[in-house]
């Protein structure tokens, strides 16, 4: 086999589109977008209040990586809708940029020798973690928002640690490469618009081991089929296409129909008061009409007063309140404000024996047979908020089975999975991260 056919040979890579400035522009775009995706991902994890109870904590061995966690607020009521919508939509929009960036630096991955200095060795290590971590985090995130749980373990844990590895590698890579990237972007007058940088314009272009500056430039470029500017426009158009086919799931009206690549989950539940998106139907989690029938279903309230059992008619006889709140899920989709009506959670805490002004946390259990968040914990500030309800109606009509009949929790700014459907039991007490609980 001739050396020209080996990926380790600089002449193997002949695309005239690759170049230092091309790579640097893509890298700077990622440098703007990825920190936003990472920060909103951390906020998403904080929104679950994982340090409140093990039933909320899908990454119990996070250690110092969870040191930033804080009690999740209830204001503004659209907070989680915004942060998770940005996280998912921006993440998908960056996919073409990430893939183009990886394509542009492929020659560096095959450079021989791999490193001649300590700085180059560190860069090589950061590249391995950067490429592997980036592909892993984006792939698992996309699978999750499409509800394709093809993971060897918990998505939450894999995505959480993968994100930290990716961002740590990115930080190291930026520290090593940012000055050179900025110089490349500021460079003027280089190659002709349609071609690659010549070897004469960059002494490192013919030897990937000699300098980082021209490691991606082809020393013997093939005939150009597009300019680098055209390639950047192509990447940008791909990102805009993904934006247009994803962002609509955070809006209502005509834009919602354009979200062809956004998480669809189950089909829209049709028109009428309950015609807004869901992920899980009652049938899919084993909740049957027999156990939610009026003569059978009872809500158990547990607190200092012991166990109080209430039928749906008992709940309907209590003071009813209305709150306009959205549903926003980790997969990135959300609804506009729906008008929920039911009993305030803090009033139920009073029925369970807690005095007004000393509202505790609550552990909510669903009729759902199994799966993550069959049980969910809410903080005292969430219970005390006057908009937090055990809803019996939505948009002027009783809840449908798929929206949680006979009763469901709805809390401002909380992830959708904490708005438990088909509620069977509520334990009002001070919770702790050491409390037991199934997952």
Secondary structure, 3 states (H helix, E strand, C coil): CCHHHCCCCHHHCCCCCCCHHHHHHHHHHHHHHHHHHHHHHHHHHHHCCCCCCCCCCCCCCCHHHHCCCCCCCCCCCCHHHHHHHHHHHHHHHCHHHHHHHHHHCHHHHCCCCCCCCHHHHHHHHHHHHHHHHHHHHHHHHHHHHCCCCCCCCCHHHHHHHHHHHHHHHHHHHHHHHHHHHHHHHHCCCCCCCCCCCCHHHCCCCCCCCCCCCCCCCCCCCCCCCCCHHHHHHHHHHHHHHHHHCCHHHHCCHHHHHHCCCCCCCCCCCCCCCCCCCCCCCCHHHCCCHHHHCCCCCCEEEEECCEEEEECHHHHHHCCCEEEEECCECCCCCECCCEEEEEEEHHHHHHHCCCCCCCCCEEEEEECCCCCCCCEEEECHHHHHCCCCEEEEEECCEECCHHHCCCCEEECCCCCHHHCCCCEEEEEEECCCCCCCCCC
